[in-house]
Amino acid sequence: MRKEKKNNDAVRTNTLNLDGNPKIGTFFNKDGLSLRTYEWGVENPRGIIILIHGIKSHVRLSFLKPNVEIVSNDKAILIDGENYYLYKGSWVEEFNRNGYSVHGMDLQGHGLSEGWENLKAHIKEFDDYVYDVVQHIAIILKHFNSKGKERGTLPNKEHSPNGKNLPIYFIGYSMGGHIALRILQMMEDSKDEIVRSINLKGCILLAPVILYKELAKPDSFAFKFVCLPVSKMLCKIIPRFQLKS
């Protein structure tokens, strides 16, 4: 009989966890939703990497390796359902090896984070994703700048004088790339102390969502008298209706 082991996470039935044993945490956003966070930390980090995943995904699914055997373009065999996410050979491992602490969160309505109105991939406004990521960054910075000497929190003074303002790098995939761009827009003229304190040194966008297909021009007849009225009516009749992806 295999022993059960907890790793700040749901009970796992395997004594060996292959996801790199990240430090797992939660925080509550401005709407009271519990959001799941992950930290693959290193001692004396030279910088912080923030991972932002895409829609209908989550951090470990997007940035760790799947534990599968690829048979063909159409077929893959799952090797271990209890260890689906592999740290070894992943981007996260490579970043750690090069001295970077890696952080990510499951966006609201994704992964193990709660969703607005208890629905998956459902939000009030798109910028709620942005505010959540900024709040997570603020928590990370407070953690790194504290006087505590926990594992993975020792700033590298060579890269960060006085242990403050470690360089930060964003990696946004798909919708996560759009979120990263929105944060960049906010940083331009934001008066928010948290946003202005982000020492951003780089932003990597992987197949980012930048443009949406326009159904009709905002000043066109189709938009004013078809798209807009119909969308408002549907919002009132079936506000929580979700299309299958």
ZALUMNU-504109 format. One record per residue (C-alpha): residue number from 1; residue in three letters; x, y, z. Coordinates in nm, 3 decimals, always signed. Example, Ala and Ser with C-alpha at 12.3 -4.5 7.8 and 13.67 -1.06 7.14 Angstrom:
BEGIN
    nr   rest        c1        c2        c3
     1    ala    +1.230    -0.450    +0.780
     2    ser    +1.367    -0.106    +0.714
END
This chain:
BEGIN
    nr   rest        c1        c2        c3
     1    met    +0.000    +0.000    +0.000
     2    arg    +0.142    +0.335    -0.104
     3    lys    +0.168    +0.615    +0.148
     4    glu    -0.029    +0.932    +0.100
     5    lys    +0.164    +1.255    +0.105
     6    lys    +0.057    +1.618    +0.120
     7    asn    +0.248    +1.891    -0.061
     8    asn    +0.047    +2.202    +0.031
     9    asp    -0.195    +2.064    -0.223
    10    ala    -0.464    +1.800    -0.257
    11    val    -0.364    +1.460    -0.115
    12    arg    -0.140    +1.278    -0.359
    13    thr    -0.119    +0.901    -0.361
    14    asn    +0.241    +0.885    -0.476
    15    thr    +0.544    +0.948    -0.256
    16    leu    +0.729    +1.097    -0.554
    17    asn    +0.599    +1.421    -0.702
    18    leu    +0.750    +1.504    -1.039
    19    asp    +0.626    +1.863    -1.076
    20    gly    +0.931    +2.006    -0.899
    21    asn    +0.751    +2.032    -0.563
    22    pro    +0.658    +2.399    -0.602
    23    lys    +0.565    +2.603    -0.300
    24    ile    +0.188    +2.625    -0.330
    25    gly    -0.019    +2.908    -0.187
    26    thr    -0.341    +3.102    -0.225
    27    phe    -0.454    +3.461    -0.196
    28    phe    -0.790    +3.637    -0.216
    29    asn    -0.841    +3.890    -0.492
    30    lys    -1.048    +4.210    -0.476
    31    asp    -1.368    +4.010    -0.534
    32    gly    -1.291    +3.755    -0.264
    33    leu    -1.198    +3.471    -0.501
    34    ser    -0.934    +3.226    -0.380
    35    leu    -0.654    +3.204    -0.638
    36    arg    -0.387    +2.932    -0.647
    37    thr    -0.019    +3.026    -0.678
    38    tyr    +0.299    +2.831    -0.747
    39    glu    +0.663    +2.911    -0.673
    40    trp    +0.963    +2.720    -0.802
    41    gly    +1.219    +2.912    -0.599
    42    val    +1.597    +2.921    -0.590
    43    glu    +1.834    +3.070    -0.336
    44    asn    +1.996    +3.401    -0.422
    45    pro    +1.788    +3.451    -0.738
    46    arg    +1.918    +3.681    -1.007
    47    gly    +1.564    +3.763    -1.112
    48    ile    +1.196    +3.670    -1.101
    49    ile    +1.003    +3.515    -1.388
    50    ile    +0.625    +3.555    -1.392
    51    leu    +0.436    +3.294    -1.595
    52    ile    +0.093    +3.386    -1.734
    53    his    -0.104    +3.105    -1.900
    54    gly    -0.377    +3.117    -2.163
    55    ile    -0.751    +3.053    -2.163
    56    lys    -0.881    +2.707    -2.068
    57    ser    -0.536    +2.619    -1.929
    58    his    -0.338    +2.664    -1.606
    59    val    +0.023    +2.721    -1.502
    60    arg    +0.144    +2.363    -1.472
    61    leu    -0.033    +2.255    -1.790
    62    ser    +0.118    +2.540    -1.992
    63    phe    +0.474    +2.551    -1.859
    64    leu    +0.565    +2.203    -1.732
    65    lys    +0.608    +1.900    -1.956
    66    pro    +0.322    +1.650    -1.988
    67    asn    +0.413    +1.301    -1.867
    68    val    +0.313    +1.128    -2.187
    69    glu    +0.466    +0.916    -2.459
    70    ile    +0.405    +1.071    -2.799
    71    val    +0.308    +0.796    -3.042
    72    ser    +0.208    +1.014    -3.336
    73    asn    +0.062    +1.355    -3.413
    74    asp    -0.279    +1.217    -3.319
    75    lys    -0.194    +0.987    -3.029
    76    ala    -0.023    +1.015    -2.690
    77    ile    -0.010    +0.762    -2.406
    78    leu    -0.041    +0.889    -2.048
    79    ile    +0.242    +0.738    -1.843
    80    asp    +0.132    +0.830    -1.489
    81    gly    -0.200    +1.000    -1.417
    82    glu    -0.086    +1.091    -1.064
    83    asn    +0.221    +1.268    -1.199
    84    tyr    +0.098    +1.436    -1.514
    85    tyr    +0.321    +1.745    -1.489
    86    leu    +0.698    +1.701    -1.525
    87    tyr    +0.948    +1.954    -1.392
    88    lys    +1.247    +1.771    -1.542
    89    gly    +1.318    +1.896    -1.891
    90    ser    +1.069    +2.183    -1.861
    91    trp    +1.124    +2.554    -1.909
    92    val    +1.080    +2.600    -1.535
    93    glu    +1.373    +2.367    -1.460
    94    glu    +1.591    +2.552    -1.710
    95    phe    +1.505    +2.890    -1.557
    96    asn    +1.583    +2.758    -1.208
    97    arg    +1.913    +2.615    -1.332
    98    asn    +2.007    +2.960    -1.457
    99    gly    +1.930    +3.125    -1.124
   100    tyr    +1.576    +3.253    -1.168
   101    ser    +1.287    +3.206    -0.927
   102    val    +0.974    +3.117    -1.122
   103    his    +0.624    +3.217    -1.013
   104    gly    +0.282    +3.165    -1.162
   105    met    -0.084    +3.152    -1.072
   106    asp    -0.394    +2.982    -1.203
   107    leu    -0.603    +3.270    -1.334
   108    gln    -0.951    +3.302    -1.188
   109    gly    -1.184    +3.042    -1.336
   110    his    -0.889    +2.824    -1.437
   111    gly    -0.701    +2.534    -1.281
   112    leu    -0.741    +2.524    -0.904
   113    ser    -0.850    +2.888    -0.868
   114    glu    -1.208    +2.990    -0.799
   115    gly    -1.410    +3.151    -1.077
   116    trp    -1.650    +3.444    -1.082
   117    glu    -2.001    +3.319    -0.997
   118    asn    -1.840    +2.976    -0.949
   119    leu    -1.800    +2.926    -1.325
   120    lys    -1.498    +2.825    -1.529
   121    ala    -1.335    +3.086    -1.755
   122    his    -1.597    +3.341    -1.648
   123    ile    -1.513    +3.699    -1.544
   124    lys    -1.682    +4.033    -1.486
   125    glu    -1.425    +4.227    -1.688
   126    phe    -1.113    +4.120    -1.873
   127    asp    -0.895    +4.354    -1.665
   128    asp    -0.982    +4.147    -1.357
   129    tyr    -0.717    +3.905    -1.484
   130    val    -0.472    +4.194    -1.500
   131    tyr    -0.549    +4.314    -1.147
   132    asp    -0.506    +3.959    -1.014
   133    val    -0.161    +3.920    -1.173
   134    val    -0.050    +4.261    -1.042
   135    gln    -0.173    +4.166    -0.694
   136    his    +0.023    +3.841    -0.716
   137    ile    +0.337    +4.033    -0.817
   138    ala    +0.289    +4.264    -0.518
   139    ile    +0.273    +3.960    -0.288
   140    ile    +0.590    +3.818    -0.446
   141    leu    +0.781    +4.145    -0.408
   142    lys    +0.674    +4.180    -0.046
   143    his    +0.790    +3.824    +0.012
   144    phe    +1.131    +3.881    -0.149
   145    asn    +1.189    +4.214    +0.019
   146    ser    +1.102    +4.089    +0.365
   147    lys    +1.374    +4.016    +0.616
   148    gly    +1.284    +3.650    +0.633
   149    lys    +1.536    +3.396    +0.508
   150    glu    +1.303    +3.125    +0.390
   151    arg    +1.397    +2.897    +0.104
   152    gly    +1.394    +3.080    -0.226
   153    thr    +1.367    +3.428    -0.077
   154    leu    +1.730    +3.535    -0.047
   155    pro    +1.790    +3.823    -0.290
   156    asn    +2.114    +3.830    -0.488
   157    lys    +2.268    +4.162    -0.387
   158    glu    +2.489    +4.164    -0.695
   159    his    +2.180    +4.196    -0.910
   160    ser    +1.958    +4.365    -0.654
   161    pro    +2.113    +4.632    -0.427
   162    asn    +1.977    +4.615    -0.073
   163    gly    +1.777    +4.311    -0.172
   164    lys    +1.509    +4.520    -0.344
   165    asn    +1.368    +4.560    -0.692
   166    leu    +1.482    +4.230    -0.836
   167    pro    +1.449    +4.231    -1.216
   168    ile    +1.120    +4.084    -1.332
   169    tyr    +1.042    +3.911    -1.660
   170    phe    +0.696    +3.824    -1.794
   171    ile    +0.625    +3.518    -2.006
   172    gly    +0.271    +3.527    -2.140
   173    tyr    +0.118    +3.253    -2.353
   174    ser    -0.185    +3.317    -2.575
   175    met    -0.435    +3.513    -2.362
   176    gly    -0.157    +3.542    -2.102
   177    gly    +0.037    +3.745    -2.357
   178    his    -0.254    +3.987    -2.382
   179    ile    -0.262    +4.016    -2.002
   180    ala    +0.112    +4.092    -2.001
   181    leu    +0.061    +4.367    -2.261
   182    arg    -0.220    +4.522    -2.054
   183    ile    +0.015    +4.537    -1.755
   184    leu    +0.273    +4.713    -1.973
   185    gln    +0.007    +4.966    -2.074
   186    met    -0.081    +5.024    -1.709
   187    met    +0.284    +5.076    -1.617
   188    glu    +0.321    +5.366    -1.862
   189    asp    +0.114    +5.618    -1.670
   190    ser    +0.000    +5.437    -1.356
   191    lys    +0.018    +5.622    -1.026
   192    asp    -0.025    +5.296    -0.836
   193    glu    +0.278    +5.240    -0.614
   194    ile    +0.271    +4.863    -0.668
   195    val    +0.262    +4.892    -1.047
   196    arg    +0.539    +5.153    -1.050
   197    ser    +0.760    +4.935    -0.828
   198    ile    +0.772    +4.652    -1.084
   199    asn    +1.131    +4.645    -1.211
   200    leu    +1.038    +4.494    -1.547
   201    lys    +1.337    +4.402    -1.762
   202    gly    +1.177    +4.185    -2.026
   203    cys    +0.849    +4.051    -2.164
   204    ile    +0.824    +3.735    -2.375
   205    leu    +0.500    +3.679    -2.565
   206    leu    +0.420    +3.331    -2.699
   207    ala    +0.147    +3.333    -2.966
   208    pro    -0.019    +3.626    -2.786
   209    val    -0.378    +3.733    -2.834
   210    ile    -0.336    +4.087    -2.966
   211    leu    -0.629    +4.147    -3.201
   212    tyr    -0.984    +4.018    -3.209
   213    lys    -1.176    +3.974    -3.531
   214    glu    -1.412    +4.267    -3.571
   215    leu    -1.766    +4.159    -3.650
   216    ala    -1.865    +4.509    -3.751
   217    lys    -1.738    +4.866    -3.728
   218    pro    -1.863    +5.043    -3.411
   219    asp    -2.026    +5.319    -3.618
   220    ser    -2.183    +5.083    -3.873
   221    phe    -2.554    +5.000    -3.907
   222    ala    -2.484    +4.630    -3.839
   223    phe    -2.311    +4.709    -3.510
   224    lys    -2.560    +4.969    -3.383
   225    phe    -2.881    +4.793    -3.479
   226    val    -2.790    +4.423    -3.489
   227    cys    -2.479    +4.322    -3.291
   228    leu    -2.526    +4.558    -2.996
   229    pro    -2.901    +4.502    -2.935
   230    val    -2.873    +4.125    -2.981
   231    ser    -2.574    +4.095    -2.747
   232    lys    -2.750    +4.304    -2.479
   233    met    -3.061    +4.089    -2.508
   234    leu    -2.860    +3.766    -2.480
   235    cys    -2.677    +3.902    -2.175
   236    lys    -3.011    +3.950    -2.000
   237    ile    -3.166    +3.619    -2.108
   238    ile    -2.868    +3.383    -2.076
   239    pro    -2.590    +3.576    -1.896
   240    arg    -2.399    +3.260    -1.799
   241    phe    -2.433    +3.065    -2.122
   242    gln    -2.099    +2.920    -2.232
   243    leu    -2.007    +2.797    -2.578
   244    lys    -1.814    +2.473    -2.604
   245    ser    -1.452    +2.529    -2.704
END
